Structure formats: structure tokens, C-alpha cells
Amino acid sequence: MQTFDNVWVSLEKNLSAGIEIKKWTAFKGYLGDSITIAGIRENYIEIEPSDAGNIQIIPKGDFEKIWKVWVDYKIQKVRRYELRDITRFSTYIISILHWLENYP
């Protein structure tokens, strides 16, 4: 079984500034717009959303909280609004986790 630490290491290894990631949800699929990775640090990821002017800083801890329910979210046992209650960055996080799972 994969641990969150392994997931974070994979993000650090595979993400880099400039990578564009399409927004995605388990319930609607791809949403049509995207986010751009601005940077990845030890404890957070910086993104440039297409719909917000400012760089967003997403804490590692928020990724871990979403990862804990990731499998249930993908099979639609956890609803989208439940993720929004966990973190305001949920759209970005699920898009990045989905990207990582489909990374070549």
C-alpha cells in the first residue's frame, strides 16, 4: 500500500514549474480550464490558477488530508462538498493527484 510520504516524494520528483494540469473531478471529469505549477517546496506546492490572479500556496498537510479519502472520492463514496469542507484548495489538490496517477 502506498503511503502519503511516497505520494509526496512522487510529486516532488515529477512536478516542476511550468507544468500545466487540467482541472478534474471524479464526478464531472475534466472541467475545461487548468492550473500551472509555479513551484514545489518541501512543505507546499505553489500554483497559478487560470481563474485567480494570485499564486496559491497549498500546504503539504492539505494534500495529505485529501489523500486519506482519495480512494473513496474516486469511487464517489466521498462527495465533492466533503472535500471542500477539508480544504479550500480541494479542486487543485484532486486535479494534481489525478495528474500524478496518470503521469507517464
N, C-alpha and C positions, 0 to 999 in steps of 0.2 A: 504494500500500500504506500502510495506517495504521501510524503509529509509536506506541510506548508513550507518548511525550510527548503526542501527540494524545489518546490514551485518558485520560491523567491530567487533561488540561485539560477534557475532556468530563465526567469525574467531578466536578471542582471546580465546573463550571458547572451541572450538573444535580442533584447531590446537595445536600441540606440537612438540617439537624437535624429529626428527627421523621418522616422518610420511612421507611416500613416496607417491607422487602424480604423476599419469601418465599424460604426456603432451597430450593435447587435443585441437582441434579446431572445430568450427562449420562446417567448410567446408570439413575437412578430417577425423574427428573423432579422435581416439587415434593414436598418432604418433609413438609409439613403445618404446620411452625412457621415463625417468621420472626425477622428481626433488625431493629433500629431504628437508623437513623443518629443518632449523638449529636453528631457534628461532623466537619468536614473541614478539615484544615490543610494547610500547604504540603508536608509530608513524611509525613503519615499520615492515616488515617481512624479515627475513634472510633465504635464500635458498641456497642449494648446488645443482647446476645443474649437470647432468651427463656429459654434453658436455663442461663444463668450469671448470677450476681448482680452481677458487676463489669463496668464498661465495659472493652472490649477495644480496645487501640491496635494498629492494623495498619499496619506501615511501608509506605511507597511502594515500597521495594525488593522487598518480598514480592509486591506486586501485579505488579511488572514480571517477576519470576521466573515467576509463573503465566501471565502474558500471553504469554510466549515459547513456551509449549506449549499455549496456549488452543485454537488451531485443531485440533491433534491430539487434545486432550482431548474436544472436542465431537464428533469423529467416532470416538471411543473407541479411538484408537490409543495414547493415554496413559491408563493406568488410574488410578483414584481413589487407590490407595495410593501411587502415584508422586508425586502432588501433596502428600499428607501428609508424604512424605519431604522435600519442598521447604520447606514451612512449616506450622506448626500452625494457621494461620489459613485453610487452603485452603477449607474449607466456606464461610466468609464471603466470601472473595475470588471464588470461582466464582459464588456467588449474586449478588454485586454486578456482576460482569462480564456475567452473563446479563441482569440487570435493565437495565444500560446498553444492551445490544444491542437490547432490546425497548422501550426508552424511547420514548414517543410523540413 
